[in-house]
Amino acid sequence: MSLPGIFWIVPVACVITVIFAIFLIRNVMKRPTGTPKMKEIGDIIFQGAWAFLKRQYTTIAIYSLGIAIIIGVLVGALGHTGVDQFGYSDLNVGLRTAIAFLVGAFCSGLAGFIGMYIAVKSNVRCAAAAQKSLKEAVNVALRGGAVSGFLITALSLIGVTVIFFAYGGQDNPHIAPHLIVGFGFGASFVALFAQLGGGIYTKAADVGADLVGKVESGIPEDDPRNPAVIADLVGDNVGDCAGRGADLFESTAAENIGAMILGIFAYLATGNVAWVLFPLCVRGFGMIASIVGLLVVRAKENENAMDALNRGYFVAIALSAVGLAVTVYYMLDNWWLFGAGMVGIAASVVIVFVTQYYTESRYRPVKEIAEASKTGPATNIIMGMSVGMSTTFATALIIGVALLVAYWMGDQSGVLGAGAFGTAVATMGMLMTCPYVLSMDTFGPITDNANGINEMAGAGPEVRKITDRLDAVGNTTKALTKGYAMVSAGLAAFLLFQAYLDRVSLIKFGTEGQYNLVNIAQIEVFVGALLAVMIVYLFSSWAIKAVGKTASKIIEEVRRQFREDPEILNPKDPDNPHKPDYGRAVDITTRAGLREMIAPGLLVVLSPIVIGVVFKYLPLDYDAAMVVAAVLMVGTIGGIMMASFMNNGGGAWDNAKKMIEDGQLKDDKGNVIGKKTDTHAAAVVGDTVGDPLKDTAGPSLHVLVKLLATITLVMCPLFI
């Protein structure tokens, strides 16, 4: 097989992106770290984050090795893997799948580590930059976030490309995508535990610090007297940076592989290998477009930093559209598919604005939650629940319209089976700006940590004013990324579902496209769909409960320290205050977070396998593969809707609290309602309710959706 000429964009884009990330690292690391006190706090945060990641990834590595052995044995021993007809022994397929799983797991873990390491090194530099100007602080935070954003997406593309060719992709492009599905499964497996464990850690520490510090003791957020404040700042890095880095790594990897599998059908019909390689090339152009978008960001002192970030995003979007047109012209020569890709790009833009509407304090939903806080925490929570649930309408509409239009455009291309491939092109179009969006996401925890460091180091009110503004913007950028990940998961759900059906067709009939009907009227299929929604709710319940249980331990610890040493809060000698035991709070959160992540993680990994095997071996004529297809599709739909509610509702609760803290809420007489009021206390309670939703269960559901797809792709020989 000769590669298309335009395929050069893949290695070139990867090299340029890695070099660009190195440039950003040098640019950020040479910046000043501020006062010795700021550097000391930054070092403590790094040590806590590193200790957690080391223990977390050791646990994940043990489970990954066990799962890899099980995959290799089961897939290799079952026989009839679907590719045995092309000269591959089943044992060989099992071994390759297990190796691909381990490579994907390693790369996903590495992506999470990169995200955490650079963010921790950037936060103290952002805090120091804020002492100069808003412009400098935005520059440091965005470039620090971009290091992980670009390295993670480059690592994903390099990993999929290398393993594709290592597994014979150049000679057998119609077989290699089926051999590398383990790579996506490994990435998803690690991402789930990384996101879940980090999310439990960060929100337990956050809830404990807020309730005892801000509500009970009346001290400011990130006050150095609060024993949980270091654990809270560590949590921003292990949850929002390491967890999200692993999340988006597996998103791009799994969706790339799913799109390549869908391209096989068109490749066999046309003989054009570009259908299989197209997803790789379009992502290469997307990385270049995102680099340019990042470089044009220039914040102004008196503007909302979100406006500056949006300018760079729209430049990246425009260049992505150009790159998509070039790729389609040279590889597929079909403008209907360019239209399908533009549908994905348009969906990414729309979800950005929809998420901003629901989570920014400038708009009605957040203002309504803040107003509801005047009458207490109950009305705050009721209004926040209402806002979160209402967001599902926009989410369903965006995903539904995008899928319908993309499928129709693919169908109009005239190529057999290109309707489903049209949805794959839409997903790839949306993922083109993934490096830039991930940069904005990591911007959030960097600015949050910078705010905390300045508070703990005793920076003046003017500096805190800058980092407070950036912290509020960071809340929005984190919400945007969750919305982006959620909609991309929705678009990818259909392509991964189609990829599962194609893989079942290959195993059952020796060719793709034959197994294309899932009949919900069959009793076993209906029950499978019912169980799928149950998995989503039970997983969410366990994740939220884990935060509650861990937060309770932190609350008890902070109260104990305040009770046993009153001079922590009220020092007799202000020049020599008693210091809280930060390490104790960090250790409690670490141990509890790692322990609590196991059960919900294994629930997702084992449930589809157990359901498929049970229905296969029941003494009735059930189609187990169809039952698992129902689990995959309905579980995906339920997961996306639940994630929409949790992510946007939690983000709205958070910014309603910040709106009050910034003095933007007034009473009936026009007086400002601020901190240390009953209204503020009610908003803090609402924020703590939203915390495990938006930063633990919600983001973990994105991974759950794709893990359901990758695990069923890998293990489908079990069900047939």
Secondary structure, DSSP 8 states (H G I E B T S, - for coil): ----GGGGHHHHHHHHHHHHHHHHHHHHHTS---SHHHHHHHHHHHHHHHHHHHHHHHHHHHHHHHHHHHHHHHHHHH---SSGGGT--HHHHHHHHHHHHHHHHHHHHHHHHHHHHHHHHHHHHHHHHHTT-HHHHHHHHHHHHHHHHHHHHHHHHHHHHHHHHHTTTTT-TTTHHHHSHHHHHHHHHHHHHHHHHHHHHHHHHHHHHIIIIIIIS---TT-TT-TTHHHHHHHIIIIIIIIHHHHHHHHHHHHHHHHHHHHHHHHHHH--THHHHHHHHHHHHHHHHHHHHHHT----TTS-HHHHHHHHHHHHHHHHHHHHHHHHHHHT--HHHHHHHHHHHHHHHHHHHHHHHHHSTTSHHHHHHHHHGGG-HHHHHHHHHHHHHHHHHHHHHHHHHHHHHHHHHHHHT-STTHHHHHHHHHHHHHHTTHHHHHHHHHHHHHHHHHHHHHHHTT--HHHHHHHHHHHHHHHHHHHHHHHHHHHHHHHHHHHHHHHHHHHHHHHHHSSTTS-----TTSHHHHHHHHHHHHHHHHHHHHHHHHHHHHHHHHHHHHHHHHHH-GGGTS-SSTTS-----HHHHHHHHHHHHHHHTHHHHHHHHHHHHHHHHHHHHSSS---HHHHHHHHHHHHHHHHHHHHHHHHHHHHHHHHHHHHHHTT-EE-TTS-EE-SSSHHHHHHHHHHHHHHHIIIIIHHHHHHHHHHHHHHHHHHGGGG-
